[in-house]
Amino acid sequence: MTTKQATWIETFTHKRLDFYDPDPSQICIEDIAHHLANVNRFGGSIYQPYSVAQHSVIMSRMCPPELALECLMHDAEEAYLGDIVKPFKSEQPIVAVAASRFEKAIRQHFGMPGEAHPPGVKHWDNVMLNTEARDFGLDWYGTDKHDLPDAHEDIIIPWPWDVAKAEFLYRFQELTR
């Protein structure tokens, strides 16, 4: 007897989202904040937990105001898929397809225009990447750090997960009032 594998994830607020067809009505900011606060950047390879939620909050504070919400939400699909390390992610096209589906559902739910983030978001993500490389001593899997924009002057100190969640929710409310 074979059992069919589930194709959905149950969220913190007990919603179900299908990996192949995520329903925008099942997206909620509480799930995104909670999940991202518990997802470690870089596969957890730094000296203490550093969450995707904190990464997103810091990025949304350093970018120009017109990109702040986009920067806060730029990794929101990782709430449902996790933060998969780049060397593996780039070899798995199904991950890009799933990420695109979740990004589209998230953007639709929150009324964000377009199907993808505007080009300026990638610049600020790279500023964060270089800042994180400096502050956490990471070697970007052979990536030339000189191809990245300068690191931000502020030093990143990882927050506890509950602080990251609260800061993410606060920043979201601040930007969507």
C-alpha positions as protocol buffer text, in pm:
chain_id: "A"
residue {
  index: 1
  type: MET
  ca { x: 0 y: 0 z: 0 }
}
residue {
  index: 2
  type: THR
  ca { x: 137 y: 340 z: -99 }
}
residue {
  index: 3
  type: THR
  ca { x: 54 y: 660 z: 79 }
}
residue {
  index: 4
  type: LYS
  ca { x: 26 y: 981 z: -120 }
}
residue {
  index: 5
  type: GLN
  ca { x: 278 y: 1241 z: -7 }
}
residue {
  index: 6
  type: ALA
  ca { x: 122 y: 1570 z: 109 }
}
residue {
  index: 7
  type: THR
  ca { x: 204 y: 1869 z: -112 }
}
residue {
  index: 8
  type: TRP
  ca { x: 119 y: 2135 z: 144 }
}
residue {
  index: 9
  type: ILE
  ca { x: 264 y: 2298 z: 453 }
}
residue {
  index: 10
  type: GLU
  ca { x: 69 y: 2378 z: 768 }
}
residue {
  index: 11
  type: THR
  ca { x: 156 y: 2722 z: 900 }
}
residue {
  index: 12
  type: PHE
  ca { x: 194 y: 2862 z: 1250 }
}
residue {
  index: 13
  type: THR
  ca { x: -169 y: 2986 z: 1234 }
}
residue {
  index: 14
  type: HIS
  ca { x: -284 y: 2643 z: 1108 }
}
residue {
  index: 15
  type: LYS
  ca { x: -345 y: 2744 z: 748 }
}
residue {
  index: 16
  type: ARG
  ca { x: -251 y: 2506 z: 467 }
}
residue {
  index: 17
  type: LEU
  ca { x: -61 y: 2620 z: 162 }
}
residue {
  index: 18
  type: ASP
  ca { x: -5 y: 2390 z: -132 }
}
residue {
  index: 19
  type: PHE
  ca { x: 346 y: 2402 z: -281 }
}
residue {
  index: 20
  type: TYR
  ca { x: 206 y: 2370 z: -633 }
}
residue {
  index: 21
  type: ASP
  ca { x: -79 y: 2619 z: -601 }
}
residue {
  index: 22
  type: PRO
  ca { x: -54 y: 2845 z: -294 }
}
residue {
  index: 23
  type: ASP
  ca { x: -385 y: 3019 z: -224 }
}
residue {
  index: 24
  type: PRO
  ca { x: -333 y: 3394 z: -165 }
}
residue {
  index: 25
  type: SER
  ca { x: -623 y: 3397 z: 83 }
}
residue {
  index: 26
  type: GLN
  ca { x: -423 y: 3163 z: 311 }
}
residue {
  index: 27
  type: ILE
  ca { x: -125 y: 3402 z: 333 }
}
residue {
  index: 28
  type: CYS
  ca { x: -98 y: 3607 z: 652 }
}
residue {
  index: 29
  type: ILE
  ca { x: 169 y: 3837 z: 790 }
}
residue {
  index: 30
  type: GLU
  ca { x: 173 y: 3659 z: 1129 }
}
residue {
  index: 31
  type: ASP
  ca { x: 278 y: 3335 z: 959 }
}
residue {
  index: 32
  type: ILE
  ca { x: 542 y: 3510 z: 751 }
}
residue {
  index: 33
  type: ALA
  ca { x: 689 y: 3690 z: 1054 }
}
residue {
  index: 34
  type: HIS
  ca { x: 683 y: 3380 z: 1275 }
}
residue {
  index: 35
  type: HIS
  ca { x: 831 y: 3147 z: 1016 }
}
residue {
  index: 36
  type: LEU
  ca { x: 1102 y: 3392 z: 897 }
}
residue {
  index: 37
  type: ALA
  ca { x: 1204 y: 3460 z: 1257 }
}
residue {
  index: 38
  type: ASN
  ca { x: 1269 y: 3086 z: 1292 }
}
residue {
  index: 39
  type: VAL
  ca { x: 1452 y: 3042 z: 960 }
}
residue {
  index: 40
  type: ASN
  ca { x: 1828 y: 3088 z: 985 }
}
residue {
  index: 41
  type: ARG
  ca { x: 2021 y: 3258 z: 711 }
}
residue {
  index: 42
  type: PHE
  ca { x: 2307 y: 3063 z: 547 }
}
residue {
  index: 43
  type: GLY
  ca { x: 2180 y: 2725 z: 659 }
}
residue {
  index: 44
  type: GLY
  ca { x: 2261 y: 2817 z: 1020 }
}
residue {
  index: 45
  type: SER
  ca { x: 2635 y: 2823 z: 949 }
}
residue {
  index: 46
  type: ILE
  ca { x: 2723 y: 3129 z: 1158 }
}
residue {
  index: 47
  type: TYR
  ca { x: 2817 y: 3142 z: 1527 }
}
residue {
  index: 48
  type: GLN
  ca { x: 2460 y: 3200 z: 1650 }
}
residue {
  index: 49
  type: PRO
  ca { x: 2113 y: 3205 z: 1494 }
}
residue {
  index: 50
  type: TYR
  ca { x: 2055 y: 3496 z: 1255 }
}
residue {
  index: 51
  type: SER
  ca { x: 1710 y: 3498 z: 1102 }
}
residue {
  index: 52
  type: VAL
  ca { x: 1573 y: 3585 z: 762 }
}
residue {
  index: 53
  type: ALA
  ca { x: 1325 y: 3812 z: 947 }
}
residue {
  index: 54
  type: GLN
  ca { x: 1610 y: 4019 z: 1094 }
}
residue {
  index: 55
  type: HIS
  ca { x: 1788 y: 4031 z: 757 }
}
residue {
  index: 56
  type: SER
  ca { x: 1467 y: 4163 z: 597 }
}
residue {
  index: 57
  type: VAL
  ca { x: 1397 y: 4423 z: 868 }
}
residue {
  index: 58
  type: ILE
  ca { x: 1751 y: 4563 z: 854 }
}
residue {
  index: 59
  type: MET
  ca { x: 1742 y: 4574 z: 474 }
}
residue {
  index: 60
  type: SER
  ca { x: 1407 y: 4758 z: 480 }
}
residue {
  index: 61
  type: ARG
  ca { x: 1555 y: 5020 z: 713 }
}
residue {
  index: 62
  type: MET
  ca { x: 1869 y: 5089 z: 509 }
}
residue {
  index: 63
  type: CYS
  ca { x: 1713 y: 5115 z: 162 }
}
residue {
  index: 64
  type: PRO
  ca { x: 1534 y: 5420 z: 18 }
}
residue {
  index: 65
  type: PRO
  ca { x: 1179 y: 5464 z: 160 }
}
residue {
  index: 66
  type: GLU
  ca { x: 1013 y: 5379 z: -173 }
}
residue {
  index: 67
  type: LEU
  ca { x: 1170 y: 5030 z: -160 }
}
residue {
  index: 68
  type: ALA
  ca { x: 1118 y: 4964 z: 212 }
}
residue {
  index: 69
  type: LEU
  ca { x: 812 y: 4736 z: 187 }
}
residue {
  index: 70
  type: GLU
  ca { x: 961 y: 4548 z: -109 }
}
residue {
  index: 71
  type: CYS
  ca { x: 1284 y: 4495 z: 84 }
}
residue {
  index: 72
  type: LEU
  ca { x: 1098 y: 4379 z: 395 }
}
residue {
  index: 73
  type: MET
  ca { x: 901 y: 4124 z: 191 }
}
residue {
  index: 74
  type: HIS
  ca { x: 1175 y: 4022 z: -56 }
}
residue {
  index: 75
  type: ASP
  ca { x: 1232 y: 3680 z: 108 }
}
residue {
  index: 76
  type: ALA
  ca { x: 874 y: 3624 z: 232 }
}
residue {
  index: 77
  type: GLU
  ca { x: 838 y: 3301 z: 32 }
}
residue {
  index: 78
  type: GLU
  ca { x: 1116 y: 3157 z: 250 }
}
residue {
  index: 79
  type: ALA
  ca { x: 858 y: 3150 z: 531 }
}
residue {
  index: 80
  type: TYR
  ca { x: 706 y: 2855 z: 346 }
}
residue {
  index: 81
  type: LEU
  ca { x: 1011 y: 2708 z: 169 }
}
residue {
  index: 82
  type: GLY
  ca { x: 1300 y: 2782 z: 405 }
}
residue {
  index: 83
  type: ASP
  ca { x: 1627 y: 2957 z: 322 }
}
residue {
  index: 84
  type: ILE
  ca { x: 1799 y: 2711 z: 92 }
}
residue {
  index: 85
  type: VAL
  ca { x: 2172 y: 2777 z: 55 }
}
residue {
  index: 86
  type: LYS
  ca { x: 2267 y: 2922 z: -285 }
}
residue {
  index: 87
  type: PRO
  ca { x: 2496 y: 2645 z: -414 }
}
residue {
  index: 88
  type: PHE
  ca { x: 2215 y: 2390 z: -376 }
}
residue {
  index: 89
  type: LYS
  ca { x: 1931 y: 2626 z: -470 }
}
residue {
  index: 90
  type: SER
  ca { x: 2090 y: 2714 z: -803 }
}
residue {
  index: 91
  type: GLU
  ca { x: 2100 y: 2343 z: -894 }
}
residue {
  index: 92
  type: GLN
  ca { x: 1733 y: 2283 z: -815 }
}
residue {
  index: 93
  type: PRO
  ca { x: 1497 y: 2446 z: -1070 }
}
residue {
  index: 94
  type: ILE
  ca { x: 1189 y: 2319 z: -885 }
}
residue {
  index: 95
  type: VAL
  ca { x: 1285 y: 2546 z: -594 }
}
residue {
  index: 96
  type: ALA
  ca { x: 1275 y: 2853 z: -822 }
}
residue {
  index: 97
  type: VAL
  ca { x: 933 y: 2748 z: -955 }
}
residue {
  index: 98
  type: ALA
  ca { x: 792 y: 2702 z: -603 }
}
residue {
  index: 99
  type: ALA
  ca { x: 946 y: 3031 z: -486 }
}
residue {
  index: 100
  type: SER
  ca { x: 790 y: 3213 z: -782 }
}
residue {
  index: 101
  type: ARG
  ca { x: 446 y: 3067 z: -705 }
}
residue {
  index: 102
  type: PHE
  ca { x: 466 y: 3171 z: -340 }
}
residue {
  index: 103
  type: GLU
  ca { x: 601 y: 3516 z: -428 }
}
residue {
  index: 104
  type: LYS
  ca { x: 309 y: 3570 z: -667 }
}
residue {
  index: 105
  type: ALA
  ca { x: 55 y: 3458 z: -402 }
}
residue {
  index: 106
  type: ILE
  ca { x: 214 y: 3682 z: -138 }
}
residue {
  index: 107
  type: ARG
  ca { x: 222 y: 3984 z: -370 }
}
residue {
  index: 108
  type: GLN
  ca { x: -140 y: 3925 z: -466 }
}
residue {
  index: 109
  type: HIS
  ca { x: -250 y: 3890 z: -102 }
}
residue {
  index: 110
  type: PHE
  ca { x: -83 y: 4214 z: 7 }
}
residue {
  index: 111
  type: GLY
  ca { x: -173 y: 4408 z: -309 }
}
residue {
  index: 112
  type: MET
  ca { x: 188 y: 4457 z: -414 }
}
residue {
  index: 113
  type: PRO
  ca { x: 217 y: 4550 z: -783 }
}
residue {
  index: 114
  type: GLY
  ca { x: 382 y: 4323 z: -1040 }
}
residue {
  index: 115
  type: GLU
  ca { x: 485 y: 3962 z: -1012 }
}
residue {
  index: 116
  type: ALA
  ca { x: 839 y: 4022 z: -886 }
}
residue {
  index: 117
  type: HIS
  ca { x: 1038 y: 4272 z: -683 }
}
residue {
  index: 118
  type: PRO
  ca { x: 1167 y: 4585 z: -857 }
}
residue {
  index: 119
  type: PRO
  ca { x: 1534 y: 4580 z: -966 }
}
residue {
  index: 120
  type: GLY
  ca { x: 1658 y: 4804 z: -682 }
}
residue {
  index: 121
  type: VAL
  ca { x: 1578 y: 4533 z: -425 }
}
residue {
  index: 122
  type: LYS
  ca { x: 1861 y: 4311 z: -555 }
}
residue {
  index: 123
  type: HIS
  ca { x: 2112 y: 4594 z: -496 }
}
residue {
  index: 124
  type: TRP
  ca { x: 2010 y: 4624 z: -131 }
}
residue {
  index: 125
  type: ASP
  ca { x: 2009 y: 4246 z: -89 }
}
residue {
  index: 126
  type: ASN
  ca { x: 2371 y: 4251 z: -213 }
}
residue {
  index: 127
  type: VAL
  ca { x: 2456 y: 4533 z: 31 }
}
residue {
  index: 128
  type: MET
  ca { x: 2320 y: 4309 z: 306 }
}
residue {
  index: 129
  type: LEU
  ca { x: 2512 y: 4011 z: 170 }
}
residue {
  index: 130
  type: ASN
  ca { x: 2841 y: 4201 z: 184 }
}
residue {
  index: 131
  type: THR
  ca { x: 2755 y: 4338 z: 531 }
}
residue {
  index: 132
  type: GLU
  ca { x: 2674 y: 3987 z: 654 }
}
residue {
  index: 133
  type: ALA
  ca { x: 2995 y: 3853 z: 499 }
}
residue {
  index: 134
  type: ARG
  ca { x: 3194 y: 4113 z: 691 }
}
residue {
  index: 135
  type: ASP
  ca { x: 3010 y: 4071 z: 1021 }
}
residue {
  index: 136
  type: PHE
  ca { x: 2986 y: 3690 z: 1020 }
}
residue {
  index: 137
  type: GLY
  ca { x: 3314 y: 3607 z: 848 }
}
residue {
  index: 138
  type: LEU
  ca { x: 3158 y: 3407 z: 565 }
}
residue {
  index: 139
  type: ASP
  ca { x: 3329 y: 3316 z: 240 }
}
residue {
  index: 140
  type: TRP
  ca { x: 3052 y: 3333 z: -18 }
}
residue {
  index: 141
  type: TYR
  ca { x: 3118 y: 2991 z: -164 }
}
residue {
  index: 142
  type: GLY
  ca { x: 3382 y: 3138 z: -393 }
}
residue {
  index: 143
  type: THR
  ca { x: 3182 y: 3449 z: -491 }
}
residue {
  index: 144
  type: ASP
  ca { x: 3405 y: 3751 z: -540 }
}
residue {
  index: 145
  type: LYS
  ca { x: 3307 y: 4001 z: -271 }
}
residue {
  index: 146
  type: HIS
  ca { x: 3443 y: 4278 z: -495 }
}
residue {
  index: 147
  type: ASP
  ca { x: 3145 y: 4220 z: -726 }
}
residue {
  index: 148
  type: LEU
  ca { x: 2914 y: 4329 z: -442 }
}
residue {
  index: 149
  type: PRO
  ca { x: 2829 y: 4686 z: -338 }
}
residue {
  index: 150
  type: ASP
  ca { x: 3000 y: 4821 z: -28 }
}
residue {
  index: 151
  type: ALA
  ca { x: 2889 y: 4684 z: 307 }
}
residue {
  index: 152
  type: HIS
  ca { x: 2666 y: 4904 z: 522 }
}
residue {
  index: 153
  type: GLU
  ca { x: 2841 y: 5085 z: 805 }
}
residue {
  index: 154
  type: ASP
  ca { x: 2622 y: 4935 z: 1079 }
}
residue {
  index: 155
  type: ILE
  ca { x: 2735 y: 4611 z: 1244 }
}
residue {
  index: 156
  type: ILE
  ca { x: 2480 y: 4329 z: 1259 }
}
residue {
  index: 157
  type: ILE
  ca { x: 2423 y: 4171 z: 1600 }
}
residue {
  index: 158
  type: PRO
  ca { x: 2179 y: 3875 z: 1577 }
}
residue {
  index: 159
  type: TRP
  ca { x: 1847 y: 3914 z: 1760 }
}
residue {
  index: 160
  type: PRO
  ca { x: 1665 y: 3638 z: 1947 }
}
residue {
  index: 161
  type: TRP
  ca { x: 1390 y: 3486 z: 1730 }
}
residue {
  index: 162
  type: ASP
  ca { x: 1105 y: 3650 z: 1928 }
}
residue {
  index: 163
  type: VAL
  ca { x: 1261 y: 3995 z: 1884 }
}
residue {
  index: 164
  type: ALA
  ca { x: 1304 y: 3932 z: 1510 }
}
residue {
  index: 165
  type: LYS
  ca { x: 937 y: 3833 z: 1482 }
}
residue {
  index: 166
  type: ALA
  ca { x: 817 y: 4140 z: 1675 }
}
residue {
  index: 167
  type: GLU
  ca { x: 1043 y: 4375 z: 1475 }
}
residue {
  index: 168
  type: PHE
  ca { x: 923 y: 4224 z: 1146 }
}
residue {
  index: 169
  type: LEU
  ca { x: 556 y: 4272 z: 1243 }
}
residue {
  index: 170
  type: TYR
  ca { x: 623 y: 4625 z: 1371 }
}
residue {
  index: 171
  type: ARG
  ca { x: 806 y: 4720 z: 1051 }
}
residue {
  index: 172
  type: PHE
  ca { x: 527 y: 4575 z: 836 }
}
residue {
  index: 173
  type: GLN
  ca { x: 266 y: 4777 z: 1028 }
}
residue {
  index: 174
  type: GLU
  ca { x: 482 y: 5089 z: 1007 }
}
residue {
  index: 175
  type: LEU
  ca { x: 507 y: 5054 z: 627 }
}
residue {
  index: 176
  type: THR
  ca { x: 144 y: 4962 z: 557 }
}
residue {
  index: 177
  type: ARG
  ca { x: -46 y: 5205 z: 779 }
}
